[in-house]
Amino acid sequence: MSRGRRLTETERLSIARERSRGVPAAELATRYNVSLKSIYNAANHGVGRQVANASRSRVVGIRVSDRDLQGFDAALARRGVANRSDAMRRLMLAANDILRPDDATAEELRSMSAALNRVGNNVNQVARRLNEAKLSGERLPYTASNNAEIRELAGLVFEMADQIQELFRARRRSLDLQVTQALAGLSGKAGHGSD
């Protein structure tokens, strides 16, 4: 074996691939006419290169309207963030948390929806009785008790509407907190870089 022979980049990558497939280092040393150390170095070089390639940053291009971009910049400015690129990077990293469905809110909304359906069914029954009486020329069977039921149902609907608004406010506060945490430390950095 020639200890002075230098491997080409192509040979190093080929050796790294073959070593990862389990080809013995001694066999490769013989085939490429180099020392075992050269084989091990080439294999390590290939692994290092794969790691570096996996961690290499990429430029991501997106198209947005001027209005959308101005809105995004304004939202960042309200938070004191001046660097658009850093903000996008941080938001992308936090996307898993920010975009996670809120199962608790969804369950509460399903429950409220079922209750609203029950309210709607009760109102429909009252309306049906009134329509049947009107069509048959009978006196409308609308009593003080019916009026109390309708008022109670209306109160329930308004209460649910308030609860739904509070759910959305709480979700908004939670998302706002997550975005704030994602953008922490960027406040006051100069420039709206677009890299």
Residue pairs with C-beta under 8 A, 6 or more apart in sequence:
1 29
1 30
1 33
1 34
1 35
2 33
2 34
3 34
3 35
5 32
5 33
5 34
5 38
7 15
7 32
7 34
7 38
7 42
11 32
11 42
12 42
12 45
12 46
13 46
13 49
15 28
15 32
15 39
15 42
15 43
15 46
16 42
16 43
16 45
16 46
16 47
16 49
17 46
18 28
19 25
19 28
19 39
19 42
19 43
19 46
20 43
20 46
20 47
25 36
25 39
25 40
25 43
26 36
28 39
29 35
29 36
29 38
29 39
32 38
32 39
59 195
64 72
72 84
73 84
73 192
76 82
76 84
76 87
76 183
79 179
79 180
79 183
79 187
80 187
80 188
81 87
81 183
81 186
81 187
81 189
82 186
82 188
82 189
82 190
82 191
82 192
83 186
83 189
83 190
83 191
83 192
83 193
84 192
84 193
84 194
85 193
85 194
85 195
86 186
86 189
86 193
87 183
87 186
90 182
90 183
90 186
91 98
91 179
91 182
91 183
93 182
94 178
94 179
94 181
94 182
97 178
98 175
98 178
98 179
98 182
102 171
102 174
105 167
105 170
105 171
108 163
108 167
109 164
109 167
112 160
112 163
112 164
115 156
115 160
116 157
116 160
119 153
119 156
119 157
122 149
122 153
123 150
123 153
126 142
126 146
126 149
126 150
129 141
130 140
130 141
130 142
133 139
133 140
133 141
134 140
